Structures are given as C-alpha cells and as structure tokens.
C-alpha cells in the first residue's frame, strides 16, 4: 500500500477494503483531494492509495466498465472508524461500504 505515512491503520484498512471491492467489481476509481482530481479512472491499487489522504478529505468516485458513474464516497480523515462520512445512495455504492 502506498498510503502516506501519516494515515492511521484503521483508516487504511477501511479505505483499502473499499478500493479492493471497487476494483473487484471492475470499477475505475478517481480520487478528488478537495482541490483537484489527483487521479482519474484508475484501476491501479497502489496509485489510488498513494493519492488518498493527501488532504483532510478525499472523495472516491467509481465508474463502471462502460464509463457510467456508479457513485462517490466522501472520506474525512482523522475520524478513524468513521472515516466514511457520506456516499451516494444506491445499491452498488452501498455494497462498497457495507460492513466497514
């Protein structure tokens, strides 16, 4: 994992699980760091985790294999178990965060 050194273990575990679920579902993941889209439509786990936690908040946006938006997950870092602050209210996005 390429998370920044300051990322805590609990958040790394939760965010890794989200990304792995998204990639297993054949979604691409884009990373918004609160200022810009630091990474767009990636399937590279290491590249995605390297961009997460660059600022105090991160938005992960997933798209399916046809490029249609699946949904977004809004993360607020420093909240440990509650790092997932909000997400798109649909079945596919809810499946990415279920049980985390």
Secondary structure, DSSP 4 states (H G I P E B T S, - for coil): ----TTS-HHHHHHHHHHHHHHHHTT-EEEEE-SSSEEEEEE--HHHHHHHTTSSSEEEEEEE-TTS-EEEEEEEETT-GGG-EEEE--SHHHHHHHTT-
